């Protein structure tokens, strides 16, 4: 019996109409187990971000199924998908998407607020996360005073607010130097090994391959091959 914790079956997605119609994904099936780290690679235009958008309930396929925690989410109403997205899934992006007017701790506390955590608990929980990622001395620092790697660690901490089981990341090391990039790779690996998260990273960065349990290569909207790490 295949594991339907997170994945797609026979998923196709197209954008545009008529002669401008582009098929971003072509009957893709990819099922991911709980508490695993999957890396999705491929050239620009191969469908990587579209696939991540399906996993994140940001997009519904034209054909096929999308599963989140075993639930066929594209059969649900939009309001139900929104609840799953808010409670079960978090995103990390290349551009960090931090609020520049807020300190590091307030950026992370905002993540707890959006997930309904009581005000009296937000700051303490945000502080614990930032200490975990080696940012205990940067709590009151605004993003303009942080290095790119520190900004990404704040973004990861915010994504973990509310303890979502699924973490999706789109090119999270593209703006980082070699050392900071490897630090972020190690953090994602630890989230799987120590916290049981299910992680999917989309990236061109080959540094990720040694940290992932499997690497999926997309080309022209289809899975070209898969490589599983021993």
N, C-alpha and C positions, 0 to 999 in steps of 0.2 A: 504494500500500500504506500504510495508516494506521500511525502511530507508536504502538506499544504499550508505550513505555518505562514509563509510569505512567498508570493510568487505569481506567475502568470501562466495561463494555459491557452495556447492558440490565439495569442493576442496580436491584433493588427490595429494600427493607428495611421490615419492619413490626415494631411492638412491641405487646405485649399480646395478649389473646385475646378472642374473642367480641365483645360490644358495645363493649369498651374497646380494641379493636384500632385502632392508628393506623399509617397508611402514611407512613413518614418519607421514603422515596425511591420514585419511580414510574418504572421503566424508564429510568433515566438512563444516557446514554452520554457519556463525556468522556475523550478521550485526549490526554495531555500529552507533549510532546517533551522529550528530555533537555536539560538546561541552559537551562531556561526558568523564568519567574516567573509563576505564575498566582494571581490573586486571586479568591476566591469570596465573593460578597456575597448579601444577601437578608434579609428580615425574620426575627425570631425564629420558630422552628418551621418554617423553610423546608427544612431538611435539611442545612444547611451542616456541622455537626459530625458528623453521620452519614456524610456523604461523606468527610470527613477521616479518620474512623475506618476506613473501607474502605481508603483509600490507605495507612493506617498498619498494616494487618493486625491491627487490634484487633477487627474485626467482619467477619463473612462475610455476603454478601447472601443473601436468600431465593431470588432468581433472578438470573441474569446472571453476569458474570465480572469479576474484579479482576486487574489486571496490575501487577507491580512488576519493573522491569528486564526487561520482556518475558515474564516468567514468570506463568502463570495461577495465582496463589497460593491461590485458594479451592479448587483441586483438590489442594492439598498437605495432608499431615497437619499437625496442630497443632504438633508439634515442629519441623517444617520451616518453618512460618510464623514460629515464634518466632525461629529462627536468622536469617531474613531481616529481621525486625523489629529484632533486636539489631545486626546488621552493616550494614544498608543504610539505616535510617531513624532520624531523630531528631525530637524534638518540642520545641516551645517554647510555653509557656502564658501566659495573662494573669496568673496568680498567681505566676509565677516558679518556685515549687516548689524553692527552695534550702533547704539544711539550715542552720538558724540557729546551730547549735553549731559550724559549720565556717567557716573563713576562705574568702575568694573563691578563692584558689588551691587549697585543699583540696576545695572544691565541684567545681571543674573537674577536678582530679586524679581525683576519684571517677568522673567520666564515663569517663576512660581506663581505670580499674580495671575497670569493668563491661564494657568492650570487650576485656579481656584484654591490655592493654599492660603491659609489665614495670614493676615498681615503680621501678627505677632510672631510667626514662625519663619517668614520669608528671609529676613536678614540673616538669621542664624544659619539657615540651611544654605543660603548663598555663600556665606563665609566659609562653611565647611567644604563646599565644592571648590572654591578658589584655593583654599589651603591644599586640598588634594592635588591640584594641578600646579603647585609650586608658586602660587601668586598671593601668598599671605601678606607680602609687603606691598602689594599693588591694589589693595581693596578700594582705596579712594582715588586711584588714578583714573583719569578719563582716557578714552581710546587714543587721543592725540599724543599722549605720553607713553604709549606702549609700543613695543616692537611688533612687527607682523606676527611673529610666533606667539607672543603674549596675547595679542588680539584674538588669534584663533583659539587659544586655550580658554579665553573668556567666553567666546562663542560656543565652544563645546560644553563648558559648564552651564551656560544658559540653556542649551539644548537638552541637558540632562535634568533640568528642573521638572519636578513631578515624576521622575523615574520612569519615563516611557520605555517600553521593551524594545523598540525599534529605532535605530539611528541611521539616517540616510545622509550621505555627504556627496556634494558635487564639487570636484576639483579642490579639496580642502587644503592642499599643499602647493597649489600653483603659484602663490605669492610669497612662498617661504624659501629661505636659503637651505642649504644641505642639512645643517645641524638642526634647525628648527623644524624642518620637514620630517626628519627622522623622529624627533621628539613627539610630533603629532601622530605619526604612524604608530609609535609605541603606545600612546594613550588609547588609540582606537583598539589596538590588540588587547590591552588590559581591560577594556570595557567588556569584551567578549569573555576573556578568561576569568576575570574576577567578579564581574557583575552580571554575566549571563545575557548581555545585550545581543541582539541580532543586528549586525552592521552590514550595510551595503555602501561601498565607495565607488563613485564614477571618477576615473582619472586617466590622464595621459602619462602620469608620473610612474616610471618603472620601480621606484623605491617601494611602492606598496606591495609588490608581488611576494616578497619574502614574509610579509605579515599576514597575508590573506590565506584562508583555508582553500579557496578556489578562485581561479581567475577565468572570467568569461569574456571572450573576444567577440565583439559585434562588428559586422561589416554589411553595409547596405541594408540595414534593418533586419538582419538575420544573425543567428548565432553561428559564427564561423567555427569556433572550437572552444573547448573548456580544458583547463589544466587544474588538477587538484594537487595541493601540496601534501607531501607525506606527513 
